């Protein structure tokens, strides 16, 4: 069921939702949260498709905020709200409302969204792109217990991660972090099976891939060992190598789907480690609405290092081929924190290095 409302109000939208539920024979509200998606006309289709898939696991009211401030002074001076209410079909047991905010109203999205939130239910705000610098201080972000961003959709993911570290507030998270959940689980399980002293680590992935950066920071923080971040052809994050005094523990995923886990003294194993869709990532984030302390610790650990990491990338653009291929990219050293149970017991500092590799291109 699709209902179009032109030049409407939040109250009229609420009344339409009630009538639509009764018309479908389900007057009770069985949704567990409100998911607010802040996007534009060009991106809302893919974001809504992912949210609808995630709502099959987490029945929710999805509010899609599409800002259309207008180009001419006359358009910007007007204020109009158009809405499209969707129920049933692809929305499953949930509800979807597309909100198009025209003119001056585009700057006051929170006043439109607030009356449409489910009572006594958590609120999650997702910015698929064009994230505010401080999500927790954004008028829409203030309404939410959980705020989801995606550094991979920005022009400079490394600098974006640094911005996230500086503006972090409990409840913030990023899909670049969610993408490495399976990697962290497999590596932690491998270290549980093989009790060995870790000397250093290497993380390989595409250039400007924020998930690779975060995994390198997580290993450096938790293991307190030097971590080298090298560039590969991809796709995405491709390999992790942990150097121990008994041999290397390797997790290699060259095709973006199936990974091979190599542990000294054990037979090689294949691990399903496919590149997950946004729908799977959002579904994972909606399972946990409390602050992610591990993400907070990881992203704050790399604050200074991430700033230095962006400088070699700029030098590569201006320094010619030799600077990019032979010079390597070495980031600022970052002090490690607590010594992990299997980490090297040296008094030195954990270091994250960025070095060039085959396939590096800009």
ABEGO torsion letter per residue (X at the ends): XBBBBBGBBAAAAAAAAAAAAAAAGBABBABABBBBBBBBAAAAAAAAAAAAAAAAABBBBBBBBBBBAEABAAAAABBBBBBBBBBEEAAEABBBBBBBBBEAAAAAAAAAAAAABBBGBBBBBBBABGBBABAAABAAAAABABBBBBAAABABAAAAAAAAAAABBBGBBBAAAAAAAAAAAAAAAAAAABBBBBABBBBBBBBGBAAAAAAAAAAAAAAGBBBBBBBBAOBEBABBBBBBAAEBBBBBBAAGABBBBBBBGBBBBBBBBBBBBAAAAAAAAAABABBBAAAAAAAAAAAAAAAAAAAAAAAAAAAEAAAAAAAEBBBBBBBBBBBBAABBABABBBBBBBBBBBGBBX
